[in-house]
Amino acid sequence: MERKLFEDEHEMFRDSVRSFMQNEIQPHSDRWHDAGIVDREAYLKAGEMGLLLMWADERYGGAGVPDFRYEQILIEENLRYGDPGFFMTLHNRLVGPYLGELGTDEQKQRWLPKCVSGEHILAVGITEPGAGSDVAGLRTRAEDKGDHYLLNGSKTYISNGILADLVVVVARTDPDSRHGLSLFVVERGMEGFERGRNLKKMGLKSQDTAELFFNNVKVPKDNLLGELNRGFYHLMHFLAEERLLGAVQYLAAGEAAFDITLDYIRERKAFGRTIADFQNTRFTMADMRMQMDVGQAFVDNCVLEHNEGQLSAHDAAKAKLFTSELEGRIMDDCVQLHGGAGYMDEYPISRMYVNARISRIYAGSSEVMREIIARSVGLDPRKKQPKSLSSDRASAA
Ligand SMILES: Cc1cc2nc3c(=O)[nH]c(=O)nc-3n(C[C@H](O)[C@H](O)[C@H](O)COP(=O)(O)OP(=O)(O)OC[C@H]3O[C@@H](n4cnc5c(N)ncnc54)[C@H](O)[C@@H]3O)c2cc1C
């Protein structure tokens, strides 16, 4: 189905992003896969091309372009021609907006220019060994010590965790309230801020997913981001965009898997004909095509709604849930149509298959998405329960 949301300038942008991905990202992909991390230079090159934090105001070096369609193109081209572990979008639209929307003028002046140039790489630290979906259960603490906050605790599964120069860390500032959280910017080199392991994962091998430790880190008061004790609500504010970013990515991964499978089944022969000639193959491909087109129409509409500031938490949750579940089915079907080759590391579909497994878990799991959607139709058990049970990532609904 022809997509209607892009205009000529978007298509021109897509062409330049495609050549950036083909020339500057993809050639390093195998090396990054083995190393478990991408080169810092990838961010510097993206910065030179003006691809980082495009929404940032010109006075901070950005292009002043908040249009989400540009990020959609970056994601689509990275998934197709770049490297799925190059988490430029996490930097651009998942963490960057915390600084852009919650930061004071002084903070934005201090941090944004180097994020736009790629000299500083961003991460966000919410998840802890004992708390993931249940954000309000976080244990990392920041105590007010007069001229600074004293930060103690740890985070895990943090994307860009090794590369990050600035980490937006969520910490408890009011021990008496489950929602008493605040956001702090922890900078590379602060005494007591240490990285743990670059965690070995099933997929997304080139992405550095790490543990972070905070041992008596003196965080200056100037590094509090947003309002004290309002961190939980600040986090919720950004969740719709985070889920839309995911939806765009999962569909793009599905499209790439579909296309390589289409090529494969036309070449590969069995029983005197191509795999594509079997009715089962054609029906499987038809089902995939139909579901991706329907999903894309919904996601593209969400993008336009988001550009108008109208995207609801439950529509973003539907987009994330539908596309991540669809991506999982597509990857499974595409491996099946590849036969044994689909299980071999040298065939891209095998990596795509394992990369996709996390989509149903991070950025809010499928179960949490279903909670949000159920609440939007009036099925909300929180109204019958004590308040302390109503504070997980699903509370964005
Ligand atoms: C590769 C990777 C990258 C990540 N990047 C980051 C990052 O950059 N920053 C960050 O902070 N975190 C990051 N995470 C963490 C991720 O957000 C969490 O893993 C996710 O939120 C799930 O939390 P959990 O792992 O604690 O699972 P749990 O919360 O323990 O969930 C376990 C199971 O219980 C289910 N469950 C939980 N609550 C409910 C409920 N209310 N109703 C029904 N079922 C429920 C879940 O759906 C899941 O199936 C990353 C994780 C991975 C694997």
The ligand as an SDF file (V2000), in Angstrom:
LIG
                    3D

 53 58  0  0  0  0  0  0  0  0999 V2000
   18.3030   -5.3760   25.4960 C   0  0  0  0  0  0  0  0  0  0  0  0
   17.6440   -4.5940   26.5880 C   0  0  0  0  0  0  0  0  0  0  0  0
   17.7860   -3.2120   26.6280 C   0  0  0  0  0  0  0  0  0  0  0  0
   17.2130   -2.4830   27.6610 C   0  0  0  0  0  0  0  0  0  0  0  0
   17.4470   -1.1240   27.7410 N   0  0  0  0  0  0  0  0  0  0  0  0
   17.0510   -0.4500   28.8520 C   0  0  0  0  0  0  0  0  0  0  0  0
   17.4470    0.9040   29.0580 C   0  0  0  0  0  0  0  0  0  0  0  0
   18.1320    1.5190   28.2200 O   0  0  0  0  0  0  0  0  0  0  0  0
   17.0710    1.5230   30.2080 N   0  0  0  0  0  0  0  0  0  0  0  0
   16.3200    0.8990   31.1590 C   0  0  0  0  0  0  0  0  0  0  0  0
   16.0270    1.5050   32.1740 O   0  0  0  0  0  0  0  0  0  0  0  0
   15.9260   -0.3850   30.9790 N   0  0  0  0  0  0  0  0  0  0  0  0
   16.2710   -1.0660   29.8640 C   0  0  0  0  0  0  0  0  0  0  0  0
   15.9090   -2.3750   29.6880 N   0  0  0  0  0  0  0  0  0  0  0  0
   15.0760   -3.0160   30.6970 C   0  0  0  0  0  0  0  0  0  0  0  0
   13.6470   -3.2630   30.2220 C   0  0  0  0  0  0  0  0  0  0  0  0
   12.9490   -2.0520   30.1180 O   0  0  0  0  0  0  0  0  0  0  0  0
   12.9990   -4.2370   31.2240 C   0  0  0  0  0  0  0  0  0  0  0  0
   13.6400   -5.4930   31.0450 O   0  0  0  0  0  0  0  0  0  0  0  0
   11.5020   -4.3400   31.0240 C   0  0  0  0  0  0  0  0  0  0  0  0
   10.8700   -3.1410   31.4440 O   0  0  0  0  0  0  0  0  0  0  0  0
   10.9010   -5.5090   31.8070 C   0  0  0  0  0  0  0  0  0  0  0  0
   11.2770   -5.4260   33.1490 O   0  0  0  0  0  0  0  0  0  0  0  0
   11.9240   -6.6910   33.8800 P   0  0  0  0  0  0  0  0  0  0  0  0
   13.0200   -7.1960   33.0360 O   0  0  0  0  0  0  0  0  0  0  0  0
   12.2280   -6.3270   35.2810 O   0  0  0  0  0  0  0  0  0  0  0  0
   10.7630   -7.7750   33.8500 O   0  0  0  0  0  0  0  0  0  0  0  0
    9.6300   -7.9560   34.9550 P   0  0  0  0  0  0  0  0  0  0  0  0
    9.0160   -6.6400   35.2720 O   0  0  0  0  0  0  0  0  0  0  0  0
   10.1980   -8.7410   36.0860 O   0  0  0  0  0  0  0  0  0  0  0  0
    8.5700   -8.8400   34.1660 O   0  0  0  0  0  0  0  0  0  0  0  0
    8.6240  -10.2750   34.0990 C   0  0  0  0  0  0  0  0  0  0  0  0
    7.3370  -10.7430   33.4210 C   0  0  0  0  0  0  0  0  0  0  0  0
    6.2020  -10.3360   34.2150 O   0  0  0  0  0  0  0  0  0  0  0  0
    5.3010   -9.6060   33.4190 C   0  0  0  0  0  0  0  0  0  0  0  0
    4.6500   -8.5480   34.1790 N   0  0  0  0  0  0  0  0  0  0  0  0
    5.2220   -7.5700   34.9060 C   0  0  0  0  0  0  0  0  0  0  0  0
    4.2950   -6.7270   35.3900 N   0  0  0  0  0  0  0  0  0  0  0  0
    3.0920   -7.1980   34.9690 C   0  0  0  0  0  0  0  0  0  0  0  0
    1.7330   -6.7680   35.1200 C   0  0  0  0  0  0  0  0  0  0  0  0
    1.4180   -5.6560   35.8160 N   0  0  0  0  0  0  0  0  0  0  0  0
    0.7580   -7.5080   34.5450 N   0  0  0  0  0  0  0  0  0  0  0  0
    1.0570   -8.6360   33.8280 C   0  0  0  0  0  0  0  0  0  0  0  0
    2.3080   -9.0730   33.6320 N   0  0  0  0  0  0  0  0  0  0  0  0
    3.3120   -8.3700   34.1840 C   0  0  0  0  0  0  0  0  0  0  0  0
    6.1540   -8.9830   32.3050 C   0  0  0  0  0  0  0  0  0  0  0  0
    5.3580   -8.6570   31.1840 O   0  0  0  0  0  0  0  0  0  0  0  0
    7.1280  -10.1190   32.0230 C   0  0  0  0  0  0  0  0  0  0  0  0
    6.5210  -11.0470   31.1710 O   0  0  0  0  0  0  0  0  0  0  0  0
   16.4410   -3.1270   28.6470 C   0  0  0  0  0  0  0  0  0  0  0  0
   16.2770   -4.5200   28.5940 C   0  0  0  0  0  0  0  0  0  0  0  0
   16.8850   -5.2490   27.5930 C   0  0  0  0  0  0  0  0  0  0  0  0
   16.7420   -6.7390   27.6210 C   0  0  0  0  0  0  0  0  0  0  0  0
  1  2  1  0
  2  3  1  0
  2 52  2  0
  3  4  2  0
  4  5  1  0
  4 50  1  0
  5  6  2  0
  6  7  1  0
  6 13  1  0
  7  8  2  0
  7  9  1  0
  9 10  1  0
 10 11  2  0
 10 12  1  0
 12 13  2  0
 13 14  1  0
 14 15  1  0
 14 50  1  0
 15 16  1  0
 16 17  1  0
 16 18  1  0
 18 19  1  0
 18 20  1  0
 20 21  1  0
 20 22  1  0
 22 23  1  0
 23 24  1  0
 24 25  2  0
 24 26  1  0
 24 27  1  0
 27 28  1  0
 28 29  2  0
 28 30  1  0
 28 31  1  0
 31 32  1  0
 32 33  1  0
 33 34  1  0
 33 48  1  0
 34 35  1  0
 35 36  1  0
 35 46  1  0
 36 37  1  0
 36 45  1  0
 37 38  2  0
 38 39  1  0
 39 40  1  0
 39 45  2  0
 40 41  1  0
 40 42  2  0
 42 43  1  0
 43 44  2  0
 44 45  1  0
 46 47  1  0
 46 48  1  0
 48 49  1  0
 50 51  2  0
 51 52  1  0
 52 53  1  0
M  END
$$$$
